[in-house]
Amino acid sequence: MSATLIRITPEGILPRPKLTANLIVLVAFDRDGEGVLQAAFEPREMPDERRAIATARMLSLSHAGVVTWRREANVAEGIYGEPEVLYMAGDVPDLD
């Protein structure tokens, strides 16, 4: 059996640290046969802003629209901040 150590201070048990990170996402869009925008692929998580923007620029040449954004996220708790667009080109639906 392994023991779990809990640090207790005079004020009580220390809270868990927040597990927040910047989540960077990229998605491209194409129009279907009726002209409606559809995601060309599932949203992709990108490793950093530079690569996200470079990839979005490249994809904008072959898709109706592309957007990459970042937001602060605590994935473990399902909490996401407001998206901040890093790059957008062409036709892109609202990010709601």
trRosetta pair geometry for C-beta under 8 A, 3 or more apart (Angstrom, degrees):
i j d omega theta_ij theta_ji phi_ij phi_ji
6 13 6.1 -29 170 -133 115 111
7 13 7.4 118 82 -149 55 62
7 14 5.2 1 85 13 105 123
8 12 6.9 -69 -152 177 80 27
8 13 5.6 -42 -106 -90 73 61
8 14 7.7 -148 -101 -10 26 78
9 12 6.6 -4 62 52 79 32
9 13 7.7 144 22 -106 76 12
9 14 6.1 79 -9 -58 112 89
18 74 6.4 -75 -174 -103 90 127
19 74 5.6 105 76 -144 74 85
19 75 7.4 -76 117 43 112 74
19 76 5.1 45 70 11 141 130
19 77 7.7 141 54 -6 103 96
20 72 5.6 7 -175 -178 117 100
20 73 6.7 155 -149 78 69 32
20 74 5.0 -48 -89 -74 72 85
21 72 7.5 163 85 -151 24 60
21 73 6.1 -30 65 63 71 82
21 74 8.0 124 16 -90 67 43
21 75 7.6 -22 40 -8 108 103
22 70 5.3 0 -177 -173 105 117
22 71 7.4 155 -153 78 62 24
22 72 6.1 -45 -97 -96 58 55
22 73 7.5 96 -144 17 16 85
23 45 6.7 -69 -164 -129 83 104
23 70 6.7 156 79 -155 47 61
23 71 5.5 -20 59 64 97 76
23 72 7.5 110 12 -152 84 9
23 73 4.1 23 -16 5 126 136
23 75 7.3 118 -76 -61 131 106
23 80 7.3 -52 35 -129 142 101
24 45 6.7 97 73 -165 62 63
24 46 4.4 -71 111 63 109 95
24 47 7.5 -37 61 65 128 13
24 48 6.8 87 26 -147 163 10
24 49 6.1 -142 -117 -78 147 57
24 52 5.0 -114 162 -58 123 151
24 68 6.8 20 178 177 89 102
24 69 7.5 -169 -146 98 55 35
24 70 4.7 -22 -98 -98 75 89
24 86 7.4 14 -144 -14 102 150
25 43 5.0 3 -172 176 115 118
25 44 6.9 144 -156 74 61 41
25 45 6.0 -39 -97 -100 67 52
25 46 6.9 176 -97 5 13 91
25 52 7.9 60 67 -135 16 132
25 68 6.7 -177 92 -149 46 63
25 69 5.9 -10 58 60 90 76
25 70 7.6 159 16 -91 69 38
25 71 7.8 -9 7 15 111 97
26 43 7.0 151 71 -160 37 68
26 44 5.0 -26 62 64 91 95
26 46 5.2 69 -14 -43 113 121
26 52 5.3 -165 -61 -148 115 87
26 55 6.0 6 -149 95 167 124
26 56 5.8 -138 -137 -71 113 94
26 59 7.7 127 170 18 119 154
26 66 7.4 2 -171 -175 89 98
26 67 7.5 -178 -144 96 51 44
26 68 4.3 -14 -99 -101 80 98
27 39 5.6 -47 -176 -138 120 105
27 40 7.6 154 179 39 71 81
27 41 7.2 -154 -140 72 72 71
27 42 7.8 -86 -113 144 103 25
27 43 4.4 -50 -67 -102 115 73
27 44 7.0 155 -76 14 60 72
27 66 7.3 -175 97 -147 42 61
27 67 6.3 -5 60 60 79 81
27 68 7.8 153 18 -85 53 55
28 39 7.4 103 77 -161 46 61
28 40 4.3 -27 94 34 95 130
28 41 6.7 39 46 26 92 91
28 56 7.9 176 -77 -131 90 65
28 59 4.7 -115 -83 162 137 133
28 60 7.9 -150 -121 -75 107 47
28 63 4.1 -57 179 -157 118 178
28 65 7.0 164 -160 92 58 49
28 66 4.4 -20 -108 -101 79 89
29 37 4.7 7 176 -167 132 103
29 38 6.6 149 -154 72 79 31
29 39 6.0 -56 -100 -103 72 37
29 40 6.0 -163 -107 -21 14 90
29 63 6.1 118 62 165 41 116
29 64 5.3 -68 104 70 83 100
29 65 4.4 -2 53 61 111 95
29 66 7.1 -164 17 -73 74 43
29 90 7.5 -168 61 109 100 122
29 91 6.5 -102 91 95 130 82
29 92 6.1 158 12 -108 139 59
29 93 7.2 143 -95 -4 158 88
30 37 7.5 149 81 -145 24 58
30 38 6.1 -29 69 63 72 84
30 40 4.8 88 -10 -84 102 98
30 63 5.6 -95 -70 -147 79 82
30 64 5.2 128 -124 2 37 107
31 35 5.1 -14 -175 -146 126 38
31 36 6.5 135 -152 60 73 26
31 37 6.0 -45 -94 -86 65 49
31 38 7.3 114 -132 15 19 83
31 64 5.2 99 -23 -63 87 159
31 91 7.6 31 -60 74 102 145
32 35 7.2 -52 65 16 62 16
32 36 5.2 -11 36 57 106 84
32 38 5.1 63 -44 -11 102 130
37 64 6.6 -142 -115 95 89 140
37 65 6.9 -11 -134 30 127 128
37 91 5.9 -143 -88 127 128 113
37 92 7.6 146 -161 -126 156 22
37 93 5.6 -179 89 -43 143 101
39 42 7.0 67 138 -92 138 26
39 43 7.3 -68 -149 -49 141 68
40 63 5.5 -84 -37 -123 153 128
41 44 7.0 17 110 -39 118 105
46 49 7.8 102 108 -87 126 23
46 51 5.6 -174 -177 94 111 101
46 52 3.8 126 102 -81 167 95
46 55 6.9 -161 -114 33 130 141
46 68 6.7 7 -1 -149 150 124
47 51 5.7 29 55 46 91 146
48 51 5.3 86 61 17 79 100
48 52 6.9 -143 98 -9 38 94
49 52 5.5 -60 -145 37 32 114
49 53 6.2 26 161 -16 69 106
49 70 6.6 -38 -91 -51 98 137
49 86 5.7 -157 -148 -137 96 148
50 53 6.2 -59 -150 37 25 105
50 54 6.3 21 155 -14 63 111
51 54 5.7 -56 -141 41 32 111
51 55 6.0 31 160 -18 67 109
52 55 6.1 -59 -146 39 25 108
52 56 6.2 26 155 -20 62 110
52 68 4.2 157 164 180 107 149
52 70 7.8 147 60 -60 170 94
52 86 5.9 56 106 82 124 152
52 87 7.3 168 125 24 87 115
53 56 5.6 -54 -144 37 30 113
53 57 6.4 33 156 -21 64 103
53 68 6.3 -141 -78 64 48 144
53 86 5.6 -109 -74 140 96 114
53 87 4.7 125 -127 -27 79 140
54 57 5.9 -53 -151 32 29 111
54 58 6.6 28 152 -17 62 106
55 58 5.7 -56 -151 37 33 112
55 59 6.2 28 154 -15 68 110
55 68 7.4 103 72 -68 96 144
56 59 5.8 -58 -143 42 30 108
56 60 6.3 42 155 -34 64 102
56 66 4.8 166 -158 136 80 124
56 67 7.1 11 -139 -158 131 7
56 68 4.4 -112 -59 -14 139 119
56 86 7.6 151 8 93 156 100
56 87 4.5 142 93 92 149 129
56 88 7.9 -57 174 -83 139 28
56 89 7.1 141 154 14 98 108
57 60 5.7 -47 -151 20 30 117
57 61 7.9 36 151 -24 55 95
57 87 6.8 -68 -54 175 77 153
57 89 7.5 89 -112 -11 50 148
58 61 6.4 -53 -176 16 38 112
59 62 6.4 -80 -159 50 46 89
59 63 5.4 1 162 10 86 125
59 66 4.7 127 99 -99 111 152
60 63 6.5 -73 -118 53 28 89
60 65 7.6 -5 -124 -151 79 28
60 66 4.7 -113 -77 28 76 127
60 89 4.0 17 -129 82 139 142
60 90 5.9 -179 -147 -15 90 116
63 66 5.5 96 75 -54 129 97
63 90 6.8 -180 105 60 76 168
64 90 5.4 159 147 165 44 133
64 91 5.0 -33 150 48 101 108
65 88 7.6 1 -174 -172 98 79
65 89 6.6 -176 -146 96 59 54
65 90 3.4 -154 -96 102 61 105
65 91 4.0 -117 -47 69 129 48
65 92 4.1 -165 160 -60 137 71
66 87 7.5 -6 112 116 97 98
66 88 7.2 -173 94 -142 55 44
66 89 5.5 7 52 54 88 90
66 90 6.3 66 10 37 66 119
66 92 7.2 -69 56 -80 12 117
67 85 6.4 -62 -163 -135 105 103
67 87 7.1 179 -145 94 44 58
67 88 4.4 8 -110 -109 88 87
67 89 7.9 -177 -74 24 57 53
67 92 4.7 89 -38 -140 122 151
67 95 7.3 -132 135 -80 156 110
68 85 7.6 107 80 -159 46 62
68 86 4.9 -46 100 60 94 110
68 87 5.1 22 42 49 100 91
68 88 7.7 -155 28 -68 54 59
69 83 4.2 23 156 -174 146 109
69 84 6.0 153 -163 72 89 39
69 85 5.0 -50 -98 -100 97 45
69 86 5.9 173 -107 2 33 83
69 95 6.7 60 -25 -131 164 149
70 83 7.3 139 70 -154 29 65
70 84 5.4 -25 64 61 80 96
70 86 5.9 67 -11 -45 96 116
71 80 5.5 41 127 -177 136 93
71 81 4.7 -174 -176 70 90 82
71 82 6.4 -158 -127 91 108 25
71 83 4.7 -60 -63 -96 117 54
71 84 6.6 151 -81 10 61 75
72 80 7.5 153 87 -160 53 47
72 81 3.8 45 51 4 90 137
73 79 7.0 159 -157 90 52 58
73 80 4.9 -6 -110 -111 88 74
73 81 6.8 -117 -64 12 51 81
74 77 4.6 2 121 41 114 103
74 78 7.5 -24 93 37 79 22
74 79 4.3 14 51 55 105 102
74 80 7.8 -142 33 -67 60 43
75 78 7.2 31 -166 -76 34 38
83 95 5.1 -101 58 152 150 146
85 88 5.3 -23 -172 -30 132 117
85 95 7.4 -151 -70 -40 100 153
88 92 5.6 -93 -159 15 109 157
89 92 7.9 95 65 -32 30 120
